[in-house]
């Protein structure tokens, strides 16, 4: 069973989440490991990385992330491309188990700029 979901998010949040996920994987850390290194609940990073949750990193978390990764400067954490758009629409395909009660896999299938019609 599959579901298609659409989310509106700032491109900065989306890019930061994916950047941190990449750093986490390079360092060999699980979601729980990074959450604990940040001094937060074990489920925090998993919730942030999940497309079904609305959790995001805040300015407070940026300092905690920099420390958890061992960066001396916050700017070392923020080494990714400046977003082209303010807000984006993300289309996610979720594969569910047979009963439809659990998400087995989530995949981003489309990213497009969010445009507000003025007039």
N, C-alpha and C positions, 0 to 999 in steps of 0.2 A: 504494500500500500504506500502511495506517495502523496505528499501534500506540497502545495506551492504557497509560500508566504512572502509578503512584501513588507519591508521595514523602511522607515525614513530615519536617517541618522546623519550626524555631521561626518563629512569625509575625514576630518581630523581624528575623530573618535575611532572610526573604522580603521584608518591607517595605523594609529597608535596601537590599537588592540592587536592587529596583525603583526606589527613590528615587534611588540613585546612577546608575542607567541613565538616568532622566529628566534628571538634571542633566548627565550626559555628552552626551546628545542635544541639550539646549538650548545647551550650549557648543560644539556642532559637533565634538566629539571622537569619534574611532573608539575601539573597544575597545583597539586596539594603542596609540593615542596616550595614553590614560589609563594603561595599564600602564606605558608608558615614563616618563610624568611622575611615576609613583609609584616609579620605579627598580626595577621588577620585570620578569620575563620578559614578552615581547610577548603571550603567550597567556593571561596571568593573568586579566584582566578578562573575556575571552571565556569562560574556564572557569567563573568565578563566575556569569556571566549565563546559562550553559547549564543547562537543566533535567536534562540527562543526567549532569552532573558533580556531585561532592559538595563542590567548593571553595566557601568562604564567606569573607567579610571577617572578620578578627580584630580585636582591639583595636589591634594594631600598625598594621593597614591603615587604621583610622579616622583616625589622625594623618596618614598618607601621603595619604589621600584629601582631607582638609581642605587640606593644603598644595598638592596638585595642582590643586584648584579655586580656590586663592587666598584661602581663608577665614582670617581672623586667629584665630577661635575655633572649636573643635571643635563647639560648640553651633550654629554657623551651618550646619554640615553636617547636623545631626540634626533639621532642621525638618520632621518628619513626625509624623503622628498616633500616639499611644501604641497599641500593639497590644492588641486585645481578648482574645486568646487566647495561651497559652504556646506550644502546639504546634498545628500544622494539618496536614491531609492535602491535598496538591495533586494533582489529576488532570490529566495532560497528554496531549494528543493529538499524536502525531508523524506527520507525513507523510514517507514514505520515497521514495527514487527507485525505479524499476521493479525493480531487482535487490535492493532492500532493504538495500543496503550503506551508504547515506548518508542522514542526516536532512536533509530539504529545509526543513521548517518545524516548529516546536514551538508549541503554543498551550495555555494554561491553560484548561481547560473547567469546572473545579469547584474550589472551595476550601471546606473544611469543618473545624470544630474537631476536634482529636484528643481523644477521650474515653477514659479508662481506666476500665473497669468494676471497681469495688471491691466486694468482698463475698464 
